[in-house]
Amino acid sequence: QVQLVESGGGLVQPGGSLRLSCAASGSIFSINTMGWYRQAPGKERELVATITSSGGTNYGDSVKGRFTISRDNAKNTVALQMNSLEPEDTAVYYCNAYQLIDATYYWGQGTQVTVSS
Protein backbone atom coordinates (compact mmCIF):
# COMPACT_ATOMS: atom_id res chain seq x y z
CA GLN A 1 0.00 0.00 0.00
CA VAL A 2 1.03 3.54 -0.75
CA GLN A 3 -0.14 6.42 1.39
CA LEU A 4 -0.44 9.94 0.01
CA VAL A 5 -0.66 13.00 2.24
CA GLU A 6 -1.51 16.40 0.81
CA SER A 7 -0.80 19.80 2.32
CA GLY A 8 -0.99 23.45 1.36
CA GLY A 9 -4.66 24.09 0.73
CA GLY A 10 -6.52 27.07 2.10
CA LEU A 11 -8.35 30.28 1.34
CA VAL A 12 -6.92 32.72 -1.18
CA GLN A 13 -8.22 35.78 -2.98
CA PRO A 14 -8.78 35.79 -6.75
CA GLY A 15 -5.51 36.39 -8.54
CA GLY A 16 -3.52 34.91 -5.68
CA SER A 17 -1.27 31.87 -5.50
CA LEU A 18 -1.08 28.64 -3.54
CA ARG A 19 1.32 25.73 -3.53
CA LEU A 20 0.09 22.20 -2.86
CA SER A 21 2.41 19.40 -1.84
CA CYS A 22 1.94 15.65 -1.66
CA ALA A 23 4.23 13.09 -0.08
CA ALA A 24 4.05 9.37 -0.78
CA SER A 25 5.06 6.73 1.73
CA GLY A 26 4.60 3.03 2.35
CA SER A 27 5.26 0.20 -0.07
CA ILE A 28 6.84 2.26 -2.81
CA PHE A 29 8.70 0.42 -5.54
CA SER A 30 8.51 2.72 -8.50
CA ILE A 31 5.73 5.25 -8.87
CA ASN A 32 5.16 5.90 -12.55
CA THR A 33 2.80 8.84 -12.67
CA MET A 34 1.86 11.33 -9.98
CA GLY A 35 -0.68 14.04 -10.31
CA TRP A 36 -3.48 16.19 -9.06
CA TYR A 37 -7.20 16.00 -9.64
CA ARG A 38 -9.94 18.18 -8.24
CA GLN A 39 -13.62 17.96 -7.50
CA ALA A 40 -15.92 20.91 -7.02
CA PRO A 41 -19.33 20.58 -5.35
CA GLY A 42 -21.82 18.99 -7.70
CA LYS A 43 -19.20 18.24 -10.34
CA GLU A 44 -17.19 15.21 -11.36
CA ARG A 45 -13.56 14.80 -10.45
CA GLU A 46 -11.35 16.28 -13.17
CA LEU A 47 -7.73 16.24 -14.19
CA VAL A 48 -5.58 19.14 -13.04
CA ALA A 49 -2.10 17.93 -13.94
CA THR A 50 0.04 14.81 -14.07
CA ILE A 51 3.76 14.19 -14.29
CA THR A 52 5.62 11.00 -15.19
CA SER A 53 8.78 9.72 -13.55
CA SER A 54 10.75 11.09 -16.52
CA GLY A 55 9.19 14.54 -16.18
CA GLY A 56 6.55 14.47 -18.87
CA THR A 57 3.58 16.64 -17.95
CA ASN A 58 -0.07 16.90 -18.86
CA TYR A 59 -2.46 19.67 -17.82
CA GLY A 60 -6.18 20.16 -17.85
CA ASP A 61 -7.26 22.84 -20.30
CA SER A 62 -8.62 25.13 -17.62
CA VAL A 63 -5.30 25.40 -15.76
CA LYS A 64 -2.80 25.56 -18.62
CA GLY A 65 -0.49 28.53 -18.26
CA ARG A 66 -1.49 29.12 -14.64
CA PHE A 67 -0.53 25.93 -12.79
CA THR A 68 2.80 24.12 -12.77
CA ILE A 69 3.39 20.57 -11.56
CA SER A 70 6.76 19.36 -10.34
CA ARG A 71 8.13 16.20 -8.81
CA ASP A 72 11.03 14.95 -6.72
CA ASN A 73 11.51 11.27 -7.52
CA ALA A 74 14.07 10.74 -4.78
CA LYS A 75 11.66 12.02 -2.13
CA ASN A 76 8.50 10.66 -3.75
CA THR A 77 6.84 14.04 -3.62
CA VAL A 78 4.81 16.05 -6.09
CA ALA A 79 3.89 19.71 -5.92
CA LEU A 80 1.41 21.95 -7.68
CA GLN A 81 2.13 25.67 -7.97
CA MET A 82 -1.13 27.47 -8.64
CA ASN A 83 -1.01 31.08 -9.84
CA SER A 84 -3.68 33.51 -11.00
CA LEU A 85 -6.29 31.59 -9.08
CA GLU A 86 -9.92 32.07 -10.00
CA PRO A 87 -13.11 31.35 -8.05
CA GLU A 88 -13.71 28.48 -10.50
CA ASP A 89 -10.60 26.78 -9.09
CA THR A 90 -12.39 26.24 -5.81
CA ALA A 91 -12.48 22.51 -5.15
CA VAL A 92 -11.05 19.68 -3.13
CA TYR A 93 -7.69 18.78 -4.65
CA TYR A 94 -6.59 15.16 -4.58
CA CYS A 95 -3.11 13.78 -5.01
CA ASN A 96 -2.85 10.67 -7.18
CA ALA A 97 -0.11 8.15 -7.82
CA TYR A 98 0.06 5.16 -10.14
CA GLN A 99 2.43 2.32 -9.39
CA LEU A 100 2.94 -0.12 -12.24
CA ILE A 101 4.21 -3.03 -10.16
CA ASP A 102 0.83 -3.46 -8.50
CA ALA A 103 -1.17 -1.71 -11.24
CA THR A 104 -2.90 0.45 -8.63
CA TYR A 105 -3.99 4.06 -8.51
CA TYR A 106 -3.60 5.56 -5.05
CA TRP A 107 -5.41 8.63 -3.77
CA GLY A 108 -4.84 11.09 -0.99
CA GLN A 109 -7.63 12.30 1.27
CA GLY A 110 -7.80 15.70 -0.41
CA THR A 111 -7.13 19.28 0.55
CA GLN A 112 -9.61 22.13 0.19
CA VAL A 113 -8.75 25.12 -1.97
CA THR A 114 -11.12 28.06 -1.80
CA VAL A 115 -10.71 31.11 -4.01
CA SER A 116 -12.88 33.94 -2.79
CA SER A 117 -12.75 37.60 -1.96
Secondary structure, DSSP 8 states (H G I E B T S, - for coil): -EEEEEE--EEE-TT--EEEEEEEEES-S-EEEEEEEEE-TTS--EEEEEEETT--EEE-GGGTTTEEEEEETTTTEEEEEE-S--GGG-EEEEEEEEEGGGTEEEE---EEEEE--
